[in-house]
């Protein structure tokens, strides 16, 4: 269940924390996929990157 989290003296939506965690995971996974040259298989590489980020974010949210 998504709740508000006390963060730096104020309330922040927990989705913000999931978003930041997804950014960190994406920053770790994306260079690996570039090094393996897997984005060449995608029709539109920026769209594939965005889809990967959304998959990571939704996996984090659904895991709680």
C-alpha positions as CSV (number, residue, x, y, z in Angstrom):
1,X,0.0,0.0,0.0
2,X,1.4,3.4,-1.0
3,X,1.7,5.8,1.9
4,X,3.4,9.1,2.7
5,X,6.9,9.0,4.1
6,X,8.5,11.5,6.4
7,X,11.5,12.7,4.5
8,X,13.8,15.6,5.4
9,X,11.2,17.3,7.6
10,X,8.2,16.9,5.3
11,X,5.9,14.3,3.9
12,X,6.7,12.8,0.5
13,X,4.7,10.2,-1.4
14,X,6.3,6.8,-1.2
15,X,6.2,6.7,-5.0
16,X,9.0,9.2,-5.0
17,X,11.2,6.7,-3.1
18,X,10.3,4.0,-5.6
19,X,11.1,6.4,-8.5
20,X,14.5,7.2,-7.0
21,X,15.3,3.5,-6.5
22,X,14.2,2.7,-10.1
23,X,16.6,5.5,-11.3
24,X,19.4,3.9,-9.5
25,X,18.6,0.4,-10.8
26,X,18.2,1.8,-14.3
27,X,21.6,3.5,-14.0
28,X,23.1,0.1,-13.2
29,X,21.3,-1.9,-15.9
30,X,21.4,0.5,-18.8
31,X,25.2,0.6,-19.3
32,X,25.3,-3.2,-19.2
33,X,22.7,-3.3,-22.0
34,X,24.6,-0.8,-24.0
35,X,27.8,-2.7,-23.6
36,X,26.1,-5.9,-24.7
37,X,24.7,-3.9,-27.7
38,X,21.1,-5.1,-27.0
39,X,19.5,-1.8,-27.9
40,X,20.3,-2.4,-31.6
41,X,17.5,-5.1,-31.5
42,X,15.0,-2.4,-30.5
43,X,13.2,-0.5,-33.2
44,X,13.3,2.7,-31.2
45,X,16.1,2.6,-28.5
46,X,14.9,5.6,-26.4
47,X,11.5,4.0,-26.3
48,X,13.0,0.7,-25.2
49,X,14.9,2.5,-22.4
50,X,11.8,4.2,-21.3
51,X,9.9,0.9,-21.2
52,X,12.8,-0.7,-19.2
53,X,12.5,2.1,-16.7
54,X,8.7,1.7,-16.4
55,X,9.2,-2.0,-15.9
56,X,11.7,-1.5,-13.1
57,X,9.5,1.1,-11.5
58,X,6.3,-1.0,-11.6
59,X,8.2,-4.1,-10.4
60,X,9.4,-2.1,-7.3
61,X,5.9,-0.8,-6.6
62,X,4.2,-4.2,-7.0
63,X,6.8,-5.9,-4.8
64,X,5.5,-4.2,-1.7
